[in-house]
Amino acid sequence: MDDHWAEIDALDDPVWGVSTSEVLAAFAAGINDYMDAHPGKVPAWWSGEVSAQQVVAWTRLVLLSYQIDEAMGNLPGGGPNGPDGTGGSNAWVLGPSKTTDQSVLVQADPHRPWSGPATWYEAHLTGGGMESAGGGFYGIPILSMAFNRDLALSLTSNGVDNADAFRVTVDPTDPTRYLHGSSSRPFTFEQRVLQRPDGTSVTLDLAWSHHGPVIQPLDTTGFSGETHVYAAGATILEETGAVTQLLGMALARTIEEWKAAASLLQIQRWNMLVGTADGQVYYVHNSRHPDRVDGLNYKHPIDGSDPAVDWTERAPWDFAQLASVLDPATGYVQNCNNSPGWTTSVYGELFDELAWPSHYMRVDKRTMRERLATQEIEALPLFSLEDSRDLSLSNYLLMAEWWVTLVFQVESIHGDDPGIADPQALAAALAELTAWDGRATTDSTATLLFQTFIRKVNTIDGVDVTEPPPPAANIPAAMAVYGLNLLADSWREIEAEHGTGAVPWRDVHRIRRGAVDLPIGGAGYPMAPLRITKAVEFEGSVGYVGQGSSYLRLVRLKQGEPPQAISIKPWGNSDDPTSPHYSDLTELYATDTYKPLFFERADVEANLDPEGSWILTWIP
């Protein structure tokens, strides 16, 4: 960023009235002022001031981590594919023809870990032409899941494949060079000494080809003895304008202004769903997408010596080439990590998925959350804000609807089979499932039983519990009996630990933050209701949630009216255990309750406590 700082304002639009460098300088200055005023809050391992260049470097690291890990996942032997394997989100935009008051409702629900560097932070930024509220990430000056008076944005993971591992051939006559076409090019070698927080240091010997950084082997000053090395090609490797694009999207008041900012293509992925106060509904399957050659398998290393397949020196796709839709006839768009063909309930209405390469658009990919969202959006002719809120908090398990139905069908055919090993346990389990409504609520005594059973089923070769199962009549008798025995085994397994197979979900599925320890509904994957609460920490049989629906936010927009917004986070808006905002949202979140996200200054000022912090009211 030091080398490229002179270019930082190159993508700015003069109509914004502010430059990217001014925003970054102000943000860095604010951090430095805070550190000066609160030296006790500064980590012991940090020294010196924060620079505007560091802010952009951090933003680049957050975005590049996805692409570098994607490239590493294509190495021989495989590797991580995505920075944390926790992708997932829900979002929908309901236009005036789908709402009770002809407003636009924009729902967001990103599924992320609830702690770590990419934790949502809620804020409201105002100044100059900016009025932006919603969620963003620490260390990035512009909010990403944001809205203003006229426009709201939601994002979901779309899993586009836009980074590659290149197999680079070392020049056999000179290991400091590599082959490309009929020529030989020099590697760039660089040594960096990094200081650790404990005072020790580590020396890294890095190498680069024109494709990108060498990622295998690592830490080498030369490639003597190597015939090939592997480099990561990433479409945003040389880009520095992510903050610029976020700034433009935050300032946009119309779809056309928003598209002008999005067309900068400095944010390399994500489905983007937009609603506006004038009633427009928009979706784009966003990607800074490489100009690849069709027909190659890009999940394996690409021959970096062949200029024909080396896209790193070609411009990416233009924004106009991306799949998008404005104001579909259905009146809404949604995405719960499904492929674009299921953006509404009518497959093929919006996109011919086969018209795009598979590395850009997956074909006919559905999720249980998408099936449930489109089913519910289609079933209710008109939505109120409360209806959208309730749908976002749904603990209903579509998987249970499928598999519990199958269990009873199978039992009606094979229930008297002599291969049933424990008829008494099976009968108890069936009785429990009979009384269940399929919801992972805190008082449900069937959710743990179903979770235990479905995890066993999921280990059967050829069975994918996230897809609708075949009819019972099509299941071989031996397999059907085996499944019934798995259900009986699940009952006995839970009974052995808890004394009964009917254990309330509240006893084993909880949320904890500081001194707050409460039961919570929902579930993680693979059961996957719309509201995801995944346990990540276990104490005996109790799972404490720490990943999933990380920032629920719903915005109502209508021309001539101020925006109305509600939101909730799992824990609080502070990671400081001594702060009153460390766990002040936890009870609301555990009880399926949103709070207002005030937008008008008068409403903000009317809801401050004497210390200048929020007084929490809530919307049950």
KAQUI-V405104 format. One record per backbone hydrogen bond with DSSP energy under -1.0 kcal/mol. CO is the residue of the C=O (numbers start at 0). NH is the residue of the N-H. Records with the same first field share a line. If there is no record, write none. Layout:
CO: NH / NH
//
This chain:
3: 6
4: 7
6: 9
8: 11
12: 15
13: 16
18: 22
19: 23
20: 24
21: 25
22: 26
23: 27
24: 28
25: 29
26: 30
27: 31
28: 32
29: 33
30: 34
31: 35
32: 36
33: 37
37: 40
38: 41
42: 45
50: 54
51: 55
52: 56
53: 57
54: 58
55: 59
56: 60
57: 61
58: 62
59: 63
60: 64
63: 67
64: 68
65: 69
66: 70
67: 71
68: 72
70: 73
71: 74
74: 77
87: 110
89: 108
90: 334
91: 106
92: 332
93: 104
94: 97
97: 382
103: 556
104: 93
105: 554
106: 91
107: 552
108: 89
109: 549
111: 547
120: 135
122: 133
124: 131
126: 129
129: 126
131: 124
132: 146
133: 122
134: 143 / 144
135: 120
136: 139
143: 145
144: 134
145: 152
146: 132
149: 276
150: 147
151: 274
153: 272
155: 270
163: 232
164: 301
165: 230
166: 303
167: 228
168: 178
170: 173
173: 176
175: 186
176: 170
177: 184
179: 182
182: 179
184: 177
187: 207
189: 205
191: 203
193: 201
195: 198
199: 195
201: 193
203: 191
204: 219
205: 189
206: 213
207: 187
211: 208
212: 231
215: 229
222: 225
226: 169
228: 167
229: 214 / 215
230: 165
232: 163
233: 236
240: 244
241: 245
242: 246
243: 247
244: 248
245: 249
246: 250
247: 251
253: 257
254: 258
255: 259
256: 260
257: 261
258: 262
260: 263
261: 264
267: 287
270: 155
271: 283
272: 153
273: 281
274: 151
275: 278
276: 558
279: 275
280: 326
281: 273
282: 324
283: 271 / 285
286: 288
288: 316
289: 291
301: 166
302: 305
304: 180
305: 308
308: 310
310: 313
317: 320
318: 321
322: 284
324: 282
327: 330
330: 94
332: 92
338: 341
339: 342
342: 333
345: 348
350: 352
351: 354
352: 355
356: 359 / 360
358: 160
364: 338
366: 370
367: 371
368: 372
369: 373
370: 374
371: 375
372: 376
373: 377
374: 378
375: 379
382: 99
383: 387
384: 388
385: 389
386: 390
387: 391
388: 392
390: 393
393: 530
394: 439
396: 400
397: 401
398: 402
399: 403
401: 405
402: 406
403: 407
404: 408
405: 409
406: 410
407: 411
409: 413
410: 414
413: 416
416: 419
421: 425
422: 426
423: 427
424: 428
425: 429
426: 430
427: 431
428: 432
429: 433
430: 434
432: 435
437: 396
438: 440
439: 521
440: 443
441: 505
443: 504
445: 449
446: 450
447: 451
448: 452
449: 453
450: 454
451: 455
452: 456
453: 457
455: 458
456: 459
459: 462
463: 466
470: 473
471: 474
475: 479
476: 480
477: 481
478: 482
479: 483
480: 484
481: 485
482: 486
483: 487
484: 488
485: 489
486: 490
487: 491
488: 492
489: 493
490: 494
491: 495
493: 497
494: 498
503: 506
504: 507 / 508
507: 542
508: 519
509: 544
510: 517
512: 515
515: 512
517: 510
522: 532
523: 527
531: 548
533: 545
536: 543
538: 541
541: 538
542: 509
543: 535 / 536
545: 113
546: 533
547: 111 / 549
551: 567
552: 107
553: 565
554: 105
555: 563
556: 103
557: 560
563: 555
564: 596
565: 553
566: 594
567: 551
570: 584
575: 578
578: 581
580: 573
582: 585
584: 588
585: 589
586: 590
587: 592
588: 591
593: 618
594: 566
599: 603
600: 604
601: 605
603: 606
606: 614
608: 611
612: 608
618: 593
//
